[in-house]
């Protein structure tokens, strides 16, 4: 078994369920009513057995209710009990919202370190993009970042890699937040996989140049989690949710094509992008198809004619996998140095508390030096997370 005891698993995609006081503890008194807070609500009518369900907990922000309290935080449940709930803190493991308990859950599965994406603000903080009061929204963004750096990661600095969100409605404010949080020790930025569906300018404009320049200067990769564009891969209104779950990696495929044919990497030659939870098995085909498209169609489509897209990929983009035997078998087409591992705690795609065991099974035919690179060294280098 190649996953040796001396190899520390570093997960590049996990999630935190914010505790109820994240914003109450950090916003001024004048923001307490409008800022994010947890309230109790009626869960609905009695079931078939006549038993009325207890109250649910939801987030309330600017008078709007956000019912996905702990989206798919099903760690510790049987697969038969998975769902998009829970709706209360007492229905989830303490490791979802308590950093010390999370470290215990990591230890139980032999996981050394994690990046923990937001839940209530959505993966890239896009809840605050919808805010009516953008000054309040800016304070909320800063509060979440301070929570992540000063509370969550500070509880175990060698176990958590600090990720931050940005005020996406203003690229100059966003660049300033990159600089502020970089000075506090942030290591990566959760950024939408595609801004256009959110009503924001695309990667093909110069709108994001201040943000990308600041990220490049701070050496903070953009971590683009699938689904952060707000555009799920829906095939039909009546398709079961299993269809969308299966296709979510296609969002990362689209992001790859979009970035490689954009001006972004030609302008920002040291910018790094980590595709979070997108899988890796599709990468060899996608790079082959992108290069083929470039060779045949570059002369009239307005794209860069000098640099092969697959070369840009191998300079700028990293993928990660939970369980991807095909991707591992084709790792040399991807680049062993482009691959990281993820656990996805506490969501239903996660193999926790057997994630290390499953990673060992997936990597059983891979030489030790490549395994160590994939499960630890690539993430340490990408996110500047020293042992």
N, C-alpha and C positions, 0 to 999 in steps of 0.2 A: 504493500500500500504506500503510494508515494507521498501522501500528505503527512509528513513527519511531525513529531511533537515540537520540534524547534521552529516550525513554520507558523507564524502568527497570522490568523485569518483577519483581513481587514475588509469590512463590508462597505461598499460605496453607495449603498442605498438602503436606508431604513427610515422609520418614521416616529415622530414624537406626537403624542396626544397632549396638547397643552393643558396644564392644570388650570382650575378656575380663576386663579389670582394672577395669571401672567400679566394681564393688562391693568387689573385693579391695583396691583402693587407698583405700577410704573407710570401710569397716567395721572395728571393732576386732578384734583377734586372736581374741577369744572367739567372733566371728560367722563366721569364715572357712569353717568346715566347713558350717554351715547356710545361710549367705548364698549368693546367686547366683554360680555359677562354671561355667566351661565344662569339660566332660570329653569324652573320646573314647569312642565306642561302636561296636560291630560294626554295619555297615550292612546286613547280611543275607546271604542265600545267593548263590552264584554265578549269573550270568545264563545265558541260553541258550547263549552262546558259551563257557561254562565259566570265564569270568574273574570272580574274586571282587572285589566292590567294596571300595574302601578304607574305613577307618573314617570315621564321621560325627562331627560335633561337636554336642553338645546342652548346653543349660543344665540345671544341677542346682540345685534350691532346696528346702531342708528335706527332702531325700531324694527329692523328686519330680523326674522327668525331663520336660523341655519340649523336644520334638524340633524344633519349628519355629524353627530357629536364625536363619534370615534370610528369613522369610516372603515369598515371591514377589519377592525382591530380584534381578530378572532384567535390570536395566539393562545395556545393551551386548550382549544376546543377540538372535538372530533370533527373530521371532514363533514360528517353528516349534519353537523350543527353550524356550518359556515353560513354567513349571510352578510348583508351590507350594514346591519346594525353592528355593535350594540349602541344603546342610546343613554347609558348611564355609566358613571365611573366605577360603580360597584359591580359592573358586569364585565370589566376588563381587568387584565393583570396589572398590578401596580407598576410593573416595568414599562408600561405604556407611557406613564406620566411622571414617574419618580426616577431620577437618574441613578440613585444608589441601587434601587431594585432592578433597573435595567442592567447595570453592571453585573448583578447577580445572575440575571438571565443569560447574559453574554458568557459569563464564566461557566455556566451549566452546559453550554454548547461549544466551548473552546473558541470563542470569538474574541479577538483582541481589541478591535476598534470599529467604530461606525461613523457614518454620516447620517444625521437624522433630519429628514425633510419635514416641513410643517404639515399640519392637518387642518385646523380651522381656517387659516389664511389661504388654503389650497397650496399645492406644491411650490408655486412660484410667487406666492403672496398676492394672487390676482383678486382675492376678495376686496382688498383695499383699493384696487383699481376702480372698483364699482362704487366707491364711497361718494356721497354727496358733499361732504366736508373734507376737502383734500388736505387741509392743515391737520385735522384730526387724523386722517389716514396716514400722514407722514409720521405723526407721533406714534401711531400704532405700529408702523413698520419698524421704527427705531426701537420701540419697546420689545417687539419680538426678537430683534437682533440682539438686544442687550440681555434678554432672557436666555437666548441660545448660548451666547458667549460667557456671560457673567454668572449664570446659574446652572444651566444644564451641563455645558462643557467644563465649567470650573469645578463641578462636583467630582470629576475624574478626568483631568486634562490629558492623560496618556491614553484614554479610552474613547474619546469623542473628537471628531474632526469638525470644527465650527463652520457651519453653512449659514448664509444670510440671504435675506430677500431685499428687494429694492422698491422704491416709489416709481413704478413703471410709467406713470403719467407724465413724468418730467425727466428727460435724460440727464439734465445738469444736476438736479437733485439726486438722481440715482448715482451719478458719478461721485458726487460728494459723499453719499452713503457708502460707496465702495471704499473711498479713502478713509472715512471715519472708522469703519469696521475692520479694515486691514490693519490700522494702527492698534486695534484692540485684539488682534490675533486671528481674525477670520481667515479661512483657507479656501473657501469656494463660494460661489454665488449661485443660488437657484434662479434660473432664468427660463422664460417660456420657450418651449421647443419651436414655437411659431407664433410671433406676435400678431400676425394679420387677423386671425379669427377673433382676437380680443379687441379689434378695432384700432390697433396700433400699427404704425408703419412697419414695413417688412424688412428683412435682411438686405434687400436690394436697394435700400436708400442709405443716406448718410445720417439718418435720424439718430442711430444708436452709437455713432462714433465716439461721443464723450464717454459712454459707458464702457465700450470695448477698449478704449485707450486707457481708462482707469484700471480696468481688470488686467490688461496686459502689463501695465506699469507695476501693479501690485502682485503680479504672478498668481492671480486667483482664477482658476478655471471656471467656466460657465457650466454648471451642472444642469442639464436639460432633461427633466423627468418627463416620461411619456404621459400624456394627458394634460400637461400644464398649459397647452394651447386652448383648452376648453372645447376642443373639437374631437369628440370620441369617434372611433371608426365604426359608425353605425351603418348597417346595410339596409335595414328596413325598420319601420316603427314597431313592427310586431316580432322582430327577431329576438330570440332569447339573449340575455345578457352574456351568455357564454360566447356568443359570436364576437362581441366587442372585446371581451377579455382575451380571446384568441388573437385578435387583430391589433391589439394596442401597440405591438412592436412595429407595425406599419407606420405609426406616427414617427418613430425614430428613423425609419427608412426615408420618410419624406423630409425630415429635418436634415438628414445627411445630404440628400440631393440638393435641397434648397441652399444649404450653406456652401457646398462645393461649387455651385454655379453662381454664387453671389460674389460681390467684391470683398467680402469680409476678410478672408484670409490673405488676400492680396494687399490689403491695406494694413492689416495687423498681423505681422509675420510671426509673432510669438504668442498669439492668443490660443488658448486651449479650451476644448469643449469635451465634456464627459456626458455621454448619452446614458441616462439613468433608467434602469429597468427596461431597456429596449431589446435585450438579448443580443447575441452575436452571430447566430447561424446564418442570417441573411446577408451579412457583410460581404463575403466573397462574391456572391452573385451581383449585389448592388454595385460594387466597385467595377466589376466587369461591364455591367450595363451602362454605368455612368461614363466610363472611358470610351466605350463603343459609341455612345451618343456624342461625346465630345469630339471624337475623331471624324465622325461623319457630318456633324451639324454645327460645328463651332464657327464656321465662316459666315453664317447668316443669322445666328440666334443672339448675337450680342454678348456672348460669354468670353472670358479670357481665353486667348488662343495660345498662350505660351507655356502654361503649366498643366500637366495631366492631373485631372481631379484625384485619382488614386494617390498621387504623390502628396497632394494637399491633405488628404485623409491621414496619411501616415506621419504627417508633421503635426497635425492639429487636433485629431479626434480620437477619443478612447471609447470603447464599449464596455458593458458589464453583463454578467449572466448570473442567473439563479440556478438553472438546471438546463444545460444546453450541450448535449453530447455531440450533436452535429457540428456546432461551432468549435468545440474543443478539438474534434477530429480534423478540422480544417483551419486550425489556429495559425499555421504558417502562411496561409493565404491572407489572413487578417493582419498578422504581425503579433507575435507573442507579447511584445512590449505595448500593445494597444489594448490589452484585455485585463479587466479587473473582475473581482467576484463580489456578489451581494447576497445578503440574507433576506431583506425585505420584511423584517420584524416590524409590526405584529400582524401583517396582512396575510391573506389566505394563500398567496403564492409562495409564502415562506416555508422552508423546510424545518424551521426551528420547532422543537429542540433537537433535531437530528440534522442540522444544516452541515456541520463539519463531516459527519458520516457520509452524507450524500455527496458533498464535494469530493471526498476521497474516492467514492465510487466513480464519479464522473471523470476524475483525473487519473484513474488507475494505470493507464497506459502511457502517461506523459512522464518524461524524464524529470528527476527531482529539481534540477536547476530551473526548468521551465515552470514547474508547479509553483515553486517559491516566488518566481517572478509574477505569476498570475495572481496568486492569493495574497501577496504581501508587498513585494518590492515595487511593482508598478504603481500601486496606490500611494505608497510612501513618497515616491518621487513626484508623482503628479500633484499631490496635495501638500507637499513639503511637510510631511508628518513624520518627524524623526523618531527613531526607536528610543 
